[in-house]
């Protein structure tokens, strides 16, 4: 059972109920990945990025991320999109990054929602659309992404891409400020 193999890999990777053993974790992840488990592919990709079970191998990590993303793994799609933005493992491709962020955002990944919102706001790899950017930013904000909260609150305070609502923006600034955002603290101080 590939899911059971992945779970065993996770137990060894985190040392839950057994001694932490990255080598054994990698063995279980490899077996599960070979059987098509996307979570194992993602975990093994992270091991390769970090060099946890041998030397770092970013090429293998990128290959595993691509495989997991094809199977609908949201975090793999997000991380793969970052690689396309950086342009180190693959040629820089904003369109491909936006596609991958969209897949992860549609699956509910708040970091991907925020990243895609930023791309839509700036028109990088996708058509520029302030309203669509704020819809995505709002979703990421609701999911707890502090950077999205701040940007959404700023847009809401100014009425940029969303209806102006200074009191709602102030409430959101309070939440982000309490979560440690210096920008939100500054904006809230100005409002007060």
N, C-alpha and C positions, 0 to 999 in steps of 0.2 A: 504494500500500500504506500504510494508515494507521499501521501499526507503524513503518514506515521513516520516515514523516513525523515521528512522535513522537521517534524516535531522532535525526533531524537536529535537531529542536528542542532535544533534550537536549545534543547536541554544541555547538550555538551557545550555549545557556544556561550551560554550564560551561566553554566555551572549550577543548574537547578536540579537538586536531588542527586547529582553526580558531580565529580570533580570537573572543573572547567578543562576542556581538552579541545583546542582548536583543530588539531589533526583529525580526531574522531568526528567532530562536527562537520568538517569539510568532506570527509568520506561519506557521511550520511547525506549531506546536501548534494554531492555529486551523483549519488545513486538516485535520489529523488528528481534531480534536474534531468538526468538521462531518461527518466520515466515521464518527463513532461510537466513536472510541478513548477509552476511559475514563482511561488514563494521561495522555493529552494534555489531557483535560478537567481533571484534577486539577492538572497542571502549570500550565495556563493560569489556574486558580483561584488558585494560589499567586502567580503573576505579578500578578494583579489585586489580591490582598491587599497585596502588597509595593509595587505601583506600579512594577514593573520595566520595563514596555513602554508607559508612558503614565501618566496619573493613576490613583491608587488608585480602585478601583471595587468596594467590598465587596458591593454588590447583585449584580453580575455574578459575582463570586467565589462567592457563596452559591448562585447559580443553577447554576454549573458544578459545584460540590461535590454538589449534589442530583442532577444528571444522572449524574455519575460514581458516586455511591453507589447509584443505581438499577441501575447496571450491575455492581455488586458490588465496587467499589474500596474496600478496607478502610480505608485512610487517609482517603479522602473521607468515609466513614461516620463515622469518629472525629471529624474536624474539624467536620462538620455537626452532630454531637451536641453538640460544645462550643458551637456557635452557639445551639442550643436551650437549653442550660444557662444561657448568658449572658443570653439574652432581649433581644438588641439587634437582630439582623437579623430574627428571628422572635419571636413571643410566647414567653415562657419556658414550656417544656413538658417536664417531667421524664419523662413517659411516652414521648414521642417520642425524647428523648435516650437513654433506656434501650434502646429498640428499635434505634436506630442503633449504640449501643455494643455491643449483642448481636450485630448483624450483623458488626461489625468484630472482636469477640472470637472469634466462631465461625470467622472467617477466619484467626485466629492473631495478631492485633495485640495485643501485650502492654500497650500503653498503654490500649487499650479494655478489655482484661480487668481491668486495675487499676481503671479508672474505673467499670466495671459492678460490680465487686466492692464498691467503696465505696458505690455506690447501693443494692446489695442489702443490705449490712451496715447501712445507715441506714434502709432502707425508703423511699427517695425514688424515686418513679415505678414501683416494683416492690414486690412483697411482701417484707417483711423476712425474711431467712433466713441465719442465721450460717453454717450448713454450706455452703450454696451460695456464699456470699461467700468462704469460705475455699478452696473448690475453684477458684474463679476467681482468687483471690489467689495460690494455689499455682501455677497455670499461668503467671501473669504473672511470678512469682518465678523459675520455671524458665527462662523466656525472657529473664531478665536485668534486669527492671525493679527497680531498687534500692528504691524506695518500697514496692513489693509485697513484696520480701524482708523488709524491716523489719517491716511489718505482719503478714506471715505468721509471722515468727519470734516476734513478741510474742504472737500468738494461740496459737502452738504452745507457747511457754513457759508461758502461763497456762492452756492447755487450753480456749480459747474458740472454739467452733465446729469444733474439731479435737481429736484426741486429744493429751493433754499429753505432750510429749517435750522436756525441758529441754536435753538434750545435742544433739539435732538443731537446736533453736532456736539454741543457742550457735554451732554450726557455720555456720548461716546468718548470724548476726550478724557473724561473722568475715569472711565474704565481703562483706557489705554495708559493713562498717567499712573494709575494704581498698579499696572503691570510693568512699570519701569520705563516707559517711553519718554525720553527727555523732550522730544518734539511735542508730544501731547501735553506734557507738564508745562512747557513754554506757552503753547496755545491757550491752555486753560488759564494760566496766570494772566495772559493778556485779556481774556474774556472777563475774568474776575476784576 
